[in-house]
Amino acid sequence: MADTKKEYIRTIRDALDASFNLRFHPSEIVERQVHPEVEMAEKGSKLLLKPIYISYSEHECCMIEGSVNSVRVSFMIKKGDPKDPEGSVEVLLARMYN
């Protein structure tokens, strides 16, 4: 693995470590319930953090949306070689979730 790829993964790991510092926080909208603030996403909510974008290339990036009580992580992964479908990232990820 190239050093730049290792730095990219290390940066994502460090950002996730900081983002997963979550707290119990009751909803400001729904009484007596706790809802993920990222999902409730009101405009101008003081509980939402600024999204973090980490990019390796135009085809590989990560977006981390955090709040006081939840985190949403989105990945864009480069598609694999169509000539080698068994070695593609999509196939490996699909096997992990089956």
Buried (B, 14 or more C-beta within 10 A) or exposed (E): EEEEEEEBBEBBEEBBEEBEEEEEBEBEEEEEEEBBBBEBEEEEBEBBBEEBEBEBEEEBBBBBBBBBBBBBBEEEBEEBEEEEEEEBEEEEEEEEEE
